[in-house]
Amino acid sequence: MTTRKTYHGREEPVTFGKPTIGPRVYLATGPSGWPEAFDRKRADAELAKFLHPITPDELVEPFIEAMRLEGAKAYSWSDVMNYIAKITQIDWKLIPPAIGVAFWAHVIEFKEEQGAN
C-alpha cells in the first residue's frame, strides 16, 4: 500500500482590495475576487487589541505621511500590511486580514474627514 502524497501548491500571498465602509461591515474584494465582509465592530476591536497600547487613530496620520514621502498616489494592500508589520515588528503574513482591512478603513475615513473640512 502506498501513502498518498499531500498536494503542496505554490503559496500565494493573500491580498484584499480597498474596503468599502458600511454601517456594520467593511466590504473588501478578497483573494478569490469575490467581496468579503468583515464585521466592523469585531474588526475594529481586533485592530485595537493588536496595536495596543497604540490606538489606530495615532497611526493613521503617520501612515499617510509615509506614503506621501514614498510618492504613493493610491494605497495598496501591501502598503497597509507592510506598514502595520513595520510598526509591530511582526511578519505581515502573520497579521490577520481583518486587521489590515480595518486599518485601511480608518485611513479612508480620516482622509474623507480631512476632505470635508
N, C-alpha and C positions, 0 to 999 in steps of 0.2 A: 504494500500500500504506500502510495506517495503522499507526502504532505503538500497541500496546496500552498503556493506562494501568495503572499498578500500583494496587492497592487500598490506600487509606490509611484504615483504620478508626480509630475513636477508641481512643487508647491507655489501656487500663485498668491501674490500679496492681495489682501483684502482692501478694497477701496470703496468709498462712498462718494456720491455727488453732493453738491451744495444742498443743504437741507432747506426745506420749506417749513416755516414755523406756523403751526396751527395752535388753537387754544388749548388742545390737550395732547397733541403729539408733534414730534419732529418727523418729517417725512423726507427720506433721502433715497436716492437710487442706489441700490446695493450692488454687490459683485455680480449678481445674476442678471442685472439690467432692469430688474423689477423694483418698484418702490417698496421700501421697508419703513414701517412705523416704529418710532421709539416713544414710549410713554414719557411725556415731558417732565412730570414731577419725578419719576423714577430716574430718568437720565440726569436731571439737574442734581438730584441727591447723590447719585454715584459720582458725578463730577466734583461736587463739593467735598465729598469724603475722600476721593482720590487725591485732590490737590491740597487738602488740609495740611498745614494751617493757613495756606494762602487761599484767598477767595477767587473764584473765577473772574470776577469783575476787575480784580487787581492785575490780571494777566492780559486782559483784552487790549488795552492801550499799548503796552509794550510789544504785543504780537503785531499789531497794526504798524507800529513804528519799525519793527524789524523787517516786515515785509516791504515797507516803503523804502528802507535803506537797500534792500536787495533788488529793488526795481520791479517788484511784482505788481502787475495791474489787476490781477484776479488771484484769488486764493484757491489752492487745490487741497485734496485730502492729504497729500504728502506734506504740504506746508504745515497744516494743522497738527498732524501727528508727530512730525519731526520737532516742532516747537514744544509740544507737551513732553515729548521724550527728553528733549534737552533740559527743560525746566526740572523735571522729576528725576532725571538720570536713569530712566527705565527704557529698555528697548521698545521701540514703537510697536513691534509685533506683539508685545505683551499687554498693550493698553487696549481695553475693551472698546469696540466700536461706538457704543453709546456715549462714552466719554468724549470721543472726538467729535461726534455729531452735536452733542450738547455744547461743547466749547465753540464750535463753528457757529452755532445758532446764537450764542452770546455775542460773538463778533458781529454778526449780521444785525442783531438788534441794536448794538451800540452804534454802528455806522448809520443805521436808519434814524436813530435818535439825534445824532450829530447833524444829519442832513436836514432834519425837521427844525433844528434850532437856528 
